[in-house]
């Protein structure tokens, strides 16, 4: 059994090591994505205007008026004085070619007081420039920027979700390999060959580092003991990585089979074919009005922070959060209403800590993965965890290379 487990751990680890190094290091950085993004791009995200805030829909109209080739797809509704409102845009169809206009940006920043555009950027660009660095690292973290082909842009998500699933299973194999071997019975071997002490005493060395020995022994201990120290967190990170990347394909369907869930439009509607766009009959203004009325009736505790229409589904996603509390928007402080883009009916809602046990478990996936459910301490922990994951992967590669070299030397000596 241990021989099979060793082979499984070796080849599973080799298959996913490089992916985990990338995911770990990018995750360590993107735990602070908003702070770093605002520091790098303060010239366009910090605004000089002071005074009454403009109507968000009017700001969106100004964005579209500044470039007739684009259409707004996301509107910041929770405006803050001194901080640029963010808008996502998509290219319209060029009547001369019948194809979308070629534009070099998809994100526009606007002073919410003066309505002046402070800057643009392409948040999907593969670039290390300060404008695109943080969006680039975010996409690299969960999809490796693998481009769309064969009619879908989900390949990167599927790949990293598969890596996470292998990592999750391999974590149990790795735990088993750290446990002490079963002692032989007295009639199987001389008593002097039996290791003294209880099972727990014999497991204790797996948790320790041989600092003084250095070199390969320390590398081995860092891999084994380091994995034990953070094993519980590894389970959380690997499971939530799998659930977030393969949410529609595996996670939610399985959850629906084993427990009672409350499906929303993302679960019940089929997205439009990749590259197509579902034209809404209802505009942003009416969708916001419906959402705000409904949110008041349902007793939402926060105001509308943003509204999105991507055209792949025929409904608006209206988010409710405190715009001055970034933790709330990415933790368990985010609520959503889904408004039909054709007739304005409310298709469903997402409210933290509401619904069945399965619903709440689904809601917890992103807050757990990011650590934001624990606030600042959780973010620090996940940032350190990203470095730890990269370290475990590197030390695992070193162990494999050392053993491979040793096997080759033994084979050469045997051949002489």
N, C-alpha and C positions, 0 to 999 in steps of 0.2 A: 504493500500500500504506500509506504513512504517513497519507494522508488518511483512509482507512478506519479505521486504528488510532486516529487522533485522535478520530473520531466515536464509536468504541466506548468509548474511555476516558472521554470526556465524559459520555455518557449512562449508562454503567454506574456511573461515580462519582456522578453526580447521584442515581441510583436508590438507592444504598446509603449515601450520606454520612451522613444523619441516624441511620441504624441503627448505623453504625460509631462515631459520636460517643457514642451511648448505651453501646454495648458497650465502647468504649475506656475511658471514664471510670468506668463501674461495675467493669470489670475491674481498673483501677488500684487501686480501693478494696478489692475483694474478694480481692486478693492477700493481704490482712491480715485476712481475715474473722474468723478465730477470735480473734485478739488484740483486735480492735476490739469484737467481740461480748462478750467477757468483760469488757472495760473498761466498756462501756456498761451491762452487766447484772450487774455484780459482786455486787449485792445478792441475786440469786437463784442465781448460778453459783458463788459462793464460800460454803462452808458452815462453820459453827462446830464441828460434831461431830468429836470426836477419840476414837479407840479402834478396836475390831474392826469390820470392814466387814460389813454385812448381806449375806445371800444376794440376788443380783439378782432372782431369781424372786419372793422374798418382797417385795421393794420394788415389783415390778410388781403384785403382789396388793394391796398397800397403796394404790397409785394407783387401781386399779379399785374398791376398797372406798370410797375417798373420793368417788367420783362413779359411781353405778350406771348412768349413761347412756352410759358410755364403755367401750372395750375397748383394751388395749395392743396396738400393732402393732410397736413397736421397743423392745428392752430393752438398756440399757447393761450389758455383762458385765464390762468392764474398769474396775472401780471404783477411785477414787483418794481418799484421805482429804483432806478440805478442799475437794473439788471436787464439785459436784452431779452426780448421775447423771441423764442425759437419757432421757426416754421419749416416744415418739410414740404418740398415741392416735387412735382413730376413733370416731364416734358409733354406738351401737347403734340398732336399729330400735325406734321407739315403738309398742308394741302398740295404742295407741289410734288412731293415724293410719296405721300401716303404712309410715311414712316414717322416715328417720333423725332422731334427736333433733337439735335445733339447739343447738350448743355454740359458744362463742366462743374456743376454744383447741384446739390439736392437739399441744402440746408441754408436758410437765410436768417440772419439775426437783425432785429429791429428795436430801436429805442422806443419803449412803450409810451413815452411822454411826447416826443417830437415826431414819431413815425418815420424817422430817418433810418435807412438801412445802414447798419454798421459793418456788415461783412457777409461773405458767402463761404461755403466749403462743400466738398463732396465727402460725405460721411461713409461712403462705400469705397473710397479710393484705397489702393494698395500703396501707401506712402508713409514715410517716416517724418514728414514735415510736421511742424508744430500744429498746423491747422487740422491735420488728419490723423495724428499719432494715436490719440485715445480711441476714436472710433475704429481705427485699423486694428489696434490691439484687442478691442472687444470682439470684433468679428473673427479675428485670428483665434481667439480663445475658444469660441464655441462652434466655428464652422471652417476654420483654416482658409477662409476666402476662396474655397473651391467654387469655380464658376458654374453657372447653369448649363446643362446640356441634356439631351434626350427629354426635353419638355419639362424639366423641373430644376429648381435651385436648391433642392434639399440634400444634395449629395454630401456636403460638408457636415450637415447636422446628423445625417445617418452614420457617417463615418465616426464622428466623435461620440455619438451615442453608443455605437457598437464598441468603441474603445472603452467607454465607461462601464458597459455591461461586463466585458472581459475583466476589467480591473476589479469590479465588485466581486465576481466569482473567485478571481485569483487571490483576493484578500483573505478569503477563508482558507484557501490552500496554504497561503503563506503563514497564517496563524498556526495551522496544524504542524507545519514544518518546524516551528520554533519550540514546540512542546517536546519534553524528554521522551526518549525511546522507552518502550515497555521493557521492564526488567525481565530477564529470563527466570524461569522457575529454578529452584535449587537443584532439581534432578537433571536440568538441562546443561548446567555449567557449574564449575567450582564456585563455592561461596565467595572466594576472594575476587572473582570477576564481577560480582554484583556491586553496583554503585550504591553507596550508603545514602541515607536520608529519604525524606518523604518526596512525593511527586512534586510538590510545590518548591521544596528546597532544590531539587534538581532542575526545575524550570527557571530558578532565579538567575543563573548566569546569562540566560538569553536576554535579560533586561539590562545588563550591565555593559559598560564600555571599558575595554582594556587600553586606557589612555597611554600607559607607559610602553606598551608593545609597539604602538604606532603602525605605520605601513599597512600591509594587507589585513592583519588582524583587526586593526582599528576600523578599516574600511568595511570589513565584514560585520563588525559589531554595530557600526552606524546603520547599516542596512537592516540587520535583524532587530536590534533594540529600538532603533528609530521607528521602524514599522510598528513595533508593539506599543510604544508610547502614544502614538496617534492613531491606533487601529480603529477606535470608535469613530473618530472624525473622518478617517478614510472611508468608512462605510457610508457616512452621511453624504460626503462630497461625491463619491462614486455613484451612489444611488440617485441623488438629485441631478447629477450630470446626465445620467441615463434617462430619468423621467422628463427632464426639460427638453432634451434633444429629440427624444422619441415619444413625445407626449401623445400626439394624435395617432401614431402608428402602433404603439404597443402599450404605453403606460395607461392611458385613460380607458381603452377597451378592456384591459385586464382588470382595472379597478372597478369598472362597471359590472364585470362578471362576478366579482367576489364580494362586492359591497354596494350599498345603495348610493347612487350619485344623482346629482341634479344637473343634467346636461344643459349647456348654454348654446348659443348659435355657433360658436367655434366648433362644438362637438357635433351639432346636428346638421349644419349646412356643409355642402361640398364646395370647396373653393373653385373659382373659375380656372380654366386651363391657363398654364403659365404663359405670360405675354399678352393676355387679354385683359380688358378693363370693363367692369360693370358700371355703366353710367347711372348715377343716382338721380331719382326724380325729386328728392327732397334736398334742399340746400343746407349748408352749414347753419345758417341763421335759425331755420325752423327746427333743425335737429337739436341745437343747443337749447332752444326754448322748451321743447318737449322734455329734454333731459332735466333741465333745472326744475320744471314744474313737478315732474315725477319724483325727483330726488327729494324735494321738499315734502311731498306727500308721504314718501317712504321713511322720512326721518333721517336722511343722510347727515352726518355730522360735519362734513367738509364740503367746500364749494367745488365747482367744476374747475379742474386744473388744465385739461387739454381735451381736444376732440380729434379723432383720426378717421379718415376714410381712405383705404388703400386700393379699393376697386377689385380686390380679389374675392371679397365677400360683399354682399349687398346690404351692409348695415354699418352704422357709425358706432365707434367705440368711444364713449365719453368717460374720461377718467376724473375721479374726485379725490383730491389730496391737498394737503397744505403746501403751497408753492415755496414757502420759506423753510420747509422741513424736508430735505432730500431723503432722509431716512424713511419718512412716511410713505413716499412715493415708491420706494423700492422694498420696503418691509411689509408689515401687515397693516399698514395704514392706507392702503389703496383700495378704493371701491370703483366699480364700473357699471354703467348702464349701456345696453346695446339697443340702438334705435334703428328700426327698419328704414332703409334708404328710399323705399318706394312709397310707403304710406304713413310713416312716422309712429308706428306702433312699437311698444317696448317689447323686445324679444327675450330679454332676460337681464339678470343682474349678477354682479360679483360683489360680495360684501365680506370682509374679513371676519372670521370667527362665526360666520352664519352658515346654516345648512346642516347636512348630515355629517357624521364623523368622517366619511370618505371625502366629502366636499372640503372640509377643513384640512385634511391630510393633503389634498391636491393644492390648496392655497399655500401650504407651508413650504412647498418645494423650492421656490426662488428665495424666500427669506432665509431658509436654512442653508441653501447653497452659498449665498452671499455673506452669511453670518449677520446680516442686518437685523435679524430677529432679536439679537442680543445687543443691538446698538453699537456704539463705538468699540467695546471690548470684542464683540463678534467680528467686526471688520478687521481688527488687529489680528485676531486669531486666524482668520482665513487668509490674511496676507502672509503671515508666517507659515501657514499650512501650504501655501503655494510653493514657497522656497523648500519646504520639507519634502514635498512630492518630487520636485526636481532632484533634490539630493538623493532620495531613495532610488530614483531611476538611474542616476549616474553611478551610484555605488553598486547597484545591481549589474550594470554593464561591466564595471571593473571586475566584479566577482566572476562573471561569465568569461571574460577575456582571460583572466588568470587561470581558471580551470581549463579552458580550451587549450591554452599554451602548455599546461601541465600534461594534459592528455596526449598532445602531439609529441612531447618529449618522451613520454613513456612508450608510445608506439614506435618511435625511432630506436630507442634502446632495445626494445623487444625484437626489432628487425635485424639488429646487429648480431 
